Amino acid sequence: MIVLARSRTAVLALAAGVLLAGCTSQVSVAVSMHTPTRLGPPGSQFKASFPHRPTKQTFQDSGVKQAQYGVGTQTTTTYSSGGDGPPEVDVSVEFLTNSVPPRRINPFLRSNLPTSHGGRIIKWFGLPAAEEFVPGCDPSGQCVGIIGSLVVLDGTTIYDIFTHQNNQTAARDEIRTFRLAG
């Protein structure tokens, strides 16, 4: 009788382990939509998942400082993946002329979000950041999916992560794949 009870306990423990392992693998598949890719200019590299191979464009800026924030942009490198609709992911890496004054960091971060006055101020792996999720509407008022945006400030570098996904869960999961890889 004791042997049968131990065998039943062992079988139940094994079944529970298999069930939990199955649940864990389903969660990780849902979160990691695509394998994260390492990209970015030297010294400012990041990892993010993209639905398609991203294209790269670099733009030179005038470096003129915006009076309300006390900083300007020298260069922007953008990595874009997607098309006219979801899924789409863009990551921009901007090199600023100087550090953002401490009292202007939160408004500066919000100014890079889709609505420029909303969003949440957060810490992203210890760095000042802002995020926002809004309906994906075009200028005609037609809305499809959700826009997710994360802006991370690392000294004089700003990372702007933008995604257009079919729903908020997918947008949040895509944003969560972003990491600095410096």
C-alpha positions as a printed Julia matrix, in Angstrom:
182×3 Matrix{Float64}:
  0.0    0.0     0.0
  2.87   2.42    0.86
  4.61   1.64   -2.47
  1.37   2.38   -4.38
  0.9    5.71   -2.53
  4.51   6.75   -3.28
  4.08   5.78   -6.94
  0.86   7.79   -7.21
  2.58  10.81   -5.59
  5.53  10.53   -7.96
  3.21  10.29  -10.99
  1.2   13.33   -9.82
  4.39  15.33   -9.23
  5.69  14.39  -12.69
  2.35  15.31  -14.31
  2.31  18.67  -12.51
  5.87  19.36  -13.66
  5.02  18.55  -17.29
  1.91  20.73  -17.09
  3.84  23.67  -15.61
  6.62  23.28  -18.18
  4.0   23.4   -20.93
  2.47  26.56  -19.47
  5.87  28.21  -19.19
  6.78  27.48  -22.79
  3.44  28.85  -24.02
  4.01  32.11  -22.13
  7.53  32.53  -23.49
  6.3   31.93  -27.06
  3.65  34.63  -26.65
  6.13  37.17  -25.25
  9.08  36.63  -27.59
  7.38  37.33  -30.91
 10.63  37.33  -32.89
 14.24  36.74  -32.0
 15.77  40.01  -30.75
 18.24  41.55  -33.17
 21.32  43.53  -32.08
 21.56  46.85  -33.92
 22.65  50.42  -33.37
 25.58  52.75  -33.85
 28.84  51.89  -32.04
 28.51  52.66  -28.33
 24.71  52.86  -28.52
 23.66  49.37  -29.5
 20.37  47.8   -28.51
 18.41  44.6   -28.93
 14.8   44.49  -30.08
 12.56  42.12  -31.99
 11.41  43.12  -35.46
  8.68  41.42  -37.55
 10.86  41.76  -40.68
 14.51  42.6   -41.41
 14.82  46.31  -40.56
 16.15  48.94  -42.92
 18.52  51.61  -41.64
 18.51  55.35  -42.36
 20.73  58.02  -40.81
 19.81  61.7   -40.78
 22.02  64.66  -39.88
 20.32  67.41  -37.89
 21.3   71.03  -37.38
 21.97  70.59  -33.66
 19.93  73.72  -32.93
 18.75  73.56  -29.33
 15.03  73.56  -28.6
 14.47  76.43  -26.17
 11.96  74.55  -23.98
 14.31  71.58  -23.4
 17.79  73.07  -23.81
 19.0   70.32  -26.19
 19.21  69.69  -29.89
 19.7   66.61  -32.04
 22.92  66.01  -33.97
 22.07  62.74  -35.75
 19.25  60.22  -35.82
 19.6   56.62  -36.99
 16.31  54.82  -37.55
 15.77  51.08  -37.94
 12.37  50.37  -39.52
 10.56  47.08  -39.98
  7.06  46.82  -41.29
  4.74  48.27  -43.82
  1.5   50.2   -43.96
 -0.13  48.4   -41.04
  0.51  46.12  -38.12
  2.88  44.64  -37.23
  5.46  47.39  -37.49
  8.48  48.25  -35.32
 10.8   51.27  -35.57
 13.7   52.12  -33.26
 15.4   55.52  -33.53
 18.69  56.34  -31.84
 19.25  60.09  -31.48
 22.49  61.71  -30.4
 21.8   64.92  -28.51
 23.99  68.03  -28.41
 24.2   67.89  -24.61
 22.53  66.38  -21.54
 18.91  67.28  -20.87
 18.7   69.58  -17.8
 17.37  67.46  -14.89
 14.21  69.53  -14.4
 13.32  69.16  -18.11
 13.82  65.37  -18.45
 10.19  64.32  -17.91
  8.67  66.92  -20.29
 11.38  66.11  -22.85
 10.59  62.38  -22.69
  6.85  63.05  -23.01
  7.45  65.31  -26.02
  8.65  62.22  -27.92
  5.48  60.19  -27.25
  2.55  60.01  -29.71
  0.37  62.49  -27.77
  3.29  64.52  -26.26
  1.3   65.24  -23.09
  0.24  61.78  -21.93
  2.03  58.57  -21.23
  3.72  57.42  -18.07
  7.14  58.36  -16.75
  8.94  55.14  -15.76
 12.42  53.74  -15.17
 13.66  51.37  -17.9
 16.43  49.27  -16.39
 17.37  52.23  -14.18
 17.19  54.87  -16.95
 14.59  57.65  -17.23
 11.9   56.67  -19.72
  8.31  57.26  -20.8
  5.81  54.92  -22.42
  2.39  55.25  -23.98
 -0.16  53.02  -25.75
 -2.84  54.68  -27.9
 -5.24  53.66  -30.7
 -3.5   53.48  -34.09
 -5.48  56.13  -35.96
 -4.55  57.78  -39.24
 -5.28  61.46  -40.09
 -8.64  60.5   -41.64
 -9.78  59.14  -38.25
 -9.72  55.46  -39.2
 -8.27  53.42  -36.31
 -6.55  50.05  -36.7
 -4.66  48.4   -33.86
 -2.6   49.98  -31.12
  0.47  52.23  -31.2
  3.03  51.54  -28.48
  5.87  53.93  -27.74
  8.83  53.78  -25.37
 11.37  56.59  -25.06
 14.56  55.91  -23.05
 17.18  58.54  -22.16
 20.76  57.33  -21.62
 22.98  60.39  -21.07
 23.06  62.21  -24.41
 21.42  59.36  -26.34
 17.7   58.9   -26.69
 16.12  55.66  -27.88
 12.63  55.97  -29.34
 10.84  52.64  -29.81
  7.61  52.71  -31.81
  5.36  49.79  -32.66
  2.01  49.39  -34.41
  0.37  46.1   -33.46
 -3.07  44.51  -33.74
 -3.8   44.83  -30.0
 -2.4   46.28  -26.79
 -0.98  42.98  -25.54
  1.06  42.54  -28.73
  2.23  46.18  -28.57
  3.28  45.84  -24.93
  5.06  42.52  -25.61
  6.94  44.04  -28.55
  8.04  47.08  -26.51
  9.24  44.74  -23.73
 11.78  43.11  -26.09
 13.86  46.34  -26.2
 17.16  46.28  -24.25
 20.33  48.35  -24.35
 23.21  46.16  -25.48
 26.11  48.59  -24.98
